[in-house]
Amino acid sequence: MNNNDIINKKRDDILEFYYDDLSLANNFSAIISNFYNELNNNINVNNITQEYISKKEMYPLKTKLNFNDTIEIATNFFNEINVDFTNYFKMRMHDQNNITFGDNPKANADTRKLELTKYGDLRDLYTISHEFTHLFDSKNNNLETRRVLTETCAQSMERLLDSYLLNLTDEQLLKYNIDKKILQEDILNRRISTFFKRINSIYSINNYRNFNEKAIDSGYMLAQIYSTNFSTLPYSQQKDIINNLIHNVNCNNFENAVNLFKLDLSKNNNNRNNILQNIIENIYNDYELKIQLEENKILK
């Protein structure tokens, strides 16, 4: 076995022996199915659901931002978390070496290459926060902890961005020509559309063709669970967790990293179905709020 194979074996051991990811996926899939039934019974969501699922890229957002403003907001956002993140971001965006733009955003931890988007709306800001986090958490290594939790880092960074945006002052909103109500709708759309993108991964875990494919899907599932719970925490606590999470991932300390969430997803926890149910209830609350906001606009 070469070094990469050894790391992947350790990654797979974490997924199997700590999480029992196949069982976790089965349980989560069943709870998601019940969630669909509740949606269809209580809210007229069929068309909206199909709209989310049919989008090839992340759901379009209504808040428009030119790219210079996007870079400025991202710089200020990273600066609130960790000055090292800001310095790295500014350095990369200044020379734009190994950065391309397209519809398939991604970050390569080994080559440090980035593909970002230029849609001209809030998606560009979310793309930057997500993809740069994949570089922040691979600063020292790309070992097994990162291979399990890198999507958790990136998706949690998105939820931290939600909190940052909701805390913008009236002066800042005016400067970037951001409507606060539309921003709130966009944040909900981003959360919900991310969830629908993750559902396919959760359903696919038990139909994997190889261990790498299973690990990718399991990583997305864990990201959805951890980041949804993370989104309910106070902003100051979120910032502390992100800093420590990325530090522990870089140090390949899996136990310290997952303990930051205070969410026991280990296979030995007999109550983890309750955790999954709470995650879905948070998604359901976002969905209900989105419907209420849309109905209020119609009434006006």
C-alpha positions in Angstrom: 0.0 0.0 0.0 1.2 3.5 -0.8 0.8 6.4 1.6 -2.4 7.6 0.0 -3.9 4.1 0.3 -2.9 4.0 4.0 -4.6 7.4 4.7 -7.7 6.3 2.9 -7.8 3.1 4.9 -7.7 5.1 8.1 -10.4 7.4 6.7 -12.6 4.3 6.0 -11.9 2.9 9.5 -13.2 6.2 11.0 -16.4 6.0 8.9 -17.0 2.4 9.7 -15.9 1.9 13.2 -16.7 5.4 14.7 -19.8 6.3 12.7 -21.0 3.1 11.1 -21.9 5.4 8.2 -24.0 2.8 6.4 -26.3 2.5 9.4 -26.3 6.2 9.9 -27.3 6.8 6.3 -30.1 4.2 6.5 -31.5 5.9 9.6 -31.2 9.4 8.2 -32.8 8.3 4.9 -35.9 7.0 6.8 -36.2 10.3 8.7 -35.8 12.3 5.5 -38.7 10.2 4.0 -40.9 11.1 6.9 -39.9 14.8 6.4 -41.1 14.6 2.8 -44.4 13.2 3.9 -44.8 16.0 6.5 -44.0 18.6 4.0 -46.6 17.3 1.5 -49.2 17.0 4.3 -48.7 20.5 5.8 -47.3 22.8 3.1 -48.0 22.9 -0.6 -44.3 22.4 -1.6 -44.3 20.0 -4.5 -43.4 22.6 -7.1 -40.8 24.2 -4.9 -39.2 20.9 -4.0 -38.9 20.0 -7.6 -37.4 23.4 -8.4 -34.7 22.9 -5.8 -33.9 19.4 -7.0 -33.8 20.3 -10.7 -31.2 23.0 -10.4 -27.9 21.9 -11.8 -26.0 24.4 -9.8 -26.7 25.8 -6.3 -30.1 27.6 -6.2 -29.9 31.2 -7.7 -30.0 34.0 -5.2 -31.7 37.4 -5.6 -29.1 39.5 -3.8 -26.9 40.9 -6.5 -23.2 41.7 -5.8 -20.5 42.9 -8.2 -17.3 40.9 -7.8 -15.3 43.7 -6.2 -18.0 44.0 -3.4 -17.9 40.2 -3.1 -14.2 40.2 -2.5 -14.5 43.1 0.0 -17.2 41.3 2.0 -15.3 38.0 1.9 -12.1 39.8 3.2 -14.0 41.4 6.1 -15.7 38.1 6.9 -12.5 36.1 7.0 -10.9 38.9 9.0 -13.5 38.5 11.8 -12.6 34.8 12.1 -8.8 34.6 11.7 -6.3 37.1 10.2 -4.3 34.2 8.7 -7.4 33.3 6.6 -7.6 36.9 5.5 -4.0 37.2 4.5 -4.1 33.9 2.5 -7.3 35.0 0.8 -5.9 38.4 -0.1 -2.7 36.9 -1.4 -4.5 34.4 -3.6 -7.0 36.9 -5.0 -4.3 39.5 -5.7 -2.3 37.4 -8.1 -5.1 34.9 -8.9 -2.5 32.3 -9.7 -4.2 28.9 -10.3 -7.7 30.4 -10.0 -10.2 29.9 -12.8 -13.9 30.8 -13.0 -16.8 28.5 -14.1 -19.9 26.6 -13.1 -18.1 23.8 -11.2 -16.5 25.4 -8.1 -13.9 23.3 -6.5 -10.6 23.4 -4.6 -7.7 21.0 -4.9 -5.9 20.5 -1.6 -2.8 19.2 -3.3 -2.3 21.6 -6.2 -4.0 24.6 -4.4 -6.0 25.2 -7.6 -9.4 26.9 -7.3 -12.4 27.2 -9.5 -14.8 30.0 -8.4 -18.0 31.4 -9.8 -18.9 34.8 -11.2 -22.7 34.6 -11.2 -23.1 38.2 -10.0 -25.2 37.2 -6.9 -24.6 36.0 -3.4 -23.6 32.5 -4.6 -20.2 33.9 -5.5 -19.6 34.9 -1.8 -20.8 31.4 -0.6 -18.5 29.8 -3.2 -15.5 31.8 -1.9 -16.2 30.9 1.7 -16.7 27.2 0.9 -13.8 26.6 -1.5 -11.2 28.7 0.4 -12.1 26.7 3.5 -11.0 23.6 1.7 -7.6 25.3 1.4 -7.6 26.6 5.0 -8.2 23.1 6.4 -5.4 21.5 4.2 -2.7 23.9 5.1 -0.6 21.2 6.9 -1.8 18.0 5.5 -4.6 16.0 3.7 -4.8 13.2 6.2 -7.7 11.0 7.3 -9.3 13.6 9.6 -9.5 16.1 6.7 -10.8 13.4 4.3 -13.7 12.8 6.7 -14.4 16.4 7.8 -13.4 18.8 5.0 -17.0 19.2 3.8 -18.1 19.7 7.4 -15.5 22.5 7.7 -16.7 24.1 4.4 -20.4 23.8 5.0 -20.1 25.1 8.6 -18.2 28.1 7.2 -21.2 28.8 5.0 -23.5 28.7 8.0 -21.1 31.1 9.8 -21.3 33.4 6.7 -25.1 33.3 7.2 -24.7 34.7 10.7 -22.2 37.3 9.5 -24.5 38.6 6.8 -27.5 38.8 9.1 -25.3 40.9 11.4 -24.4 43.5 8.8 -25.3 47.0 9.9 -27.8 49.2 8.0 -24.8 51.2 6.8 -23.1 48.1 5.4 -26.3 46.9 3.7 -26.7 50.3 2.1 -23.1 50.4 0.9 -23.5 47.1 -0.9 -27.1 47.8 -2.0 -28.4 44.7 -0.1 -32.1 44.4 0.9 -32.3 42.9 4.3 -35.5 40.9 3.6 -34.2 39.6 0.3 -31.0 38.6 2.1 -32.9 36.7 4.7 -34.8 34.8 1.9 -31.5 34.1 0.1 -29.9 32.7 3.3 -32.9 30.3 3.7 -32.7 29.3 0.0 -29.0 28.5 0.4 -29.6 26.4 3.4 -32.5 24.5 1.9 -30.9 24.0 -1.5 -27.7 22.7 0.1 -29.9 20.2 2.0 -31.6 19.0 -1.2 -28.2 18.6 -2.9 -27.0 16.5 0.0 -30.0 14.1 0.0 -28.7 12.3 -3.1 -25.5 11.7 -1.3 -27.2 10.3 1.7 -29.4 8.0 -0.4 -26.3 6.8 -2.4 -24.2 5.7 0.5 -25.5 2.2 0.7 -25.2 1.8 -3.1 -21.5 2.7 -3.4 -19.3 1.2 -6.1 -16.1 1.8 -4.2 -14.8 3.0 -0.9 -13.8 6.4 -2.2 -17.3 7.1 -3.5 -18.8 6.0 -0.2 -16.4 8.3 1.7 -17.3 11.3 -0.4 -21.0 10.7 0.1 -20.6 10.1 3.8 -18.6 13.3 4.1 -21.5 15.2 2.6 -23.9 13.5 5.0 -21.8 14.4 8.0 -21.4 18.0 6.8 -25.2 18.4 6.6 -25.7 17.0 10.1 -22.9 18.9 11.8 -23.4 22.2 10.0 -27.2 22.3 10.6 -26.7 21.9 14.3 -23.8 24.5 14.1 -26.2 27.0 12.5 -28.3 27.1 15.7 -25.4 28.4 17.8 -24.6 32.0 18.7 -22.3 33.8 16.2 -19.4 34.2 18.7 -19.5 30.5 19.5 -19.6 29.6 15.8 -16.4 31.6 15.2 -14.6 29.8 18.0 -15.7 26.4 16.7 -14.6 27.2 13.1 -11.2 28.3 14.3 -10.7 25.2 16.5 -12.2 22.9 13.9 -9.8 23.9 11.1 -6.9 23.8 13.6 -7.7 20.3 14.7 -8.3 19.1 11.1 -4.9 20.5 10.1 -3.4 18.7 13.1 -5.2 15.5 12.1 -6.9 15.3 15.5 -10.3 13.7 14.7 -11.5 13.3 18.3 -10.9 17.0 19.2 -12.4 18.1 16.0 -15.8 16.3 16.3 -16.0 17.0 20.1 -16.3 20.7 19.2 -19.8 20.1 18.0 -21.0 18.5 21.2 -23.0 16.1 19.0 -22.4 12.4 19.6 -22.8 10.7 16.2 -20.8 7.7 17.2 -22.4 4.3 16.5 -22.4 3.6 20.3 -24.8 6.4 20.9 -28.3 4.9 21.2 -29.9 8.3 20.9 -28.4 9.5 17.7 -31.7 9.1 15.9 -32.9 11.9 18.1 -30.1 14.0 16.8 -31.0 13.3 13.2 -34.7 14.1 14.0 -33.6 17.5 15.4 -31.5 18.2 12.3 -34.6 17.6 10.1 -36.7 19.8 12.3 -34.3 22.6 11.8 -34.5 22.2 8.1 -38.3 22.0 8.3 -38.3 25.3 10.3 -36.3 27.0 7.6 -38.7 25.6 5.0 -41.7 26.9 6.9 -40.1 30.3 7.3 -39.4 30.5 3.6 -43.0 29.7 2.8 -44.2 32.4 5.2 -41.9 35.0 3.7 -43.2 34.2 0.2 -46.8 34.3 1.4 -46.3 37.7 3.0 -44.9 39.1 -0.3 -47.9 37.8 -2.1 -50.3 39.4 0.4 -48.5 42.7 0.1 
